[in-house]
Amino acid sequence: MRISAIWGYVFGGSFSSDWTHINSVDYNAETQQILVSVHNFNEYWIINHDELNQGIVSRVGNPAAN
């Protein structure tokens, strides 16, 4: 199955080279976390940015993407 077919089925959109387009980014210096709104996933992600625990902490939004 082609990636464009999978993309349309799972995320309800069309495939393009900008499939990870991010609408907004915010940084919380107190928690050292980054919040990003990912357009084509219909989600927002919270990412740890501290030296010991880097990575995605939470994904909220599209249940088909989990």
Buried (B, 14 or more C-beta within 10 A) or exposed (E): EEEEEEBEEEBEBEBEEEBEEBEEEEEEEEEBBBBBBBBBBBBBBBBBBEEEEEEEEEBEBBEEEE
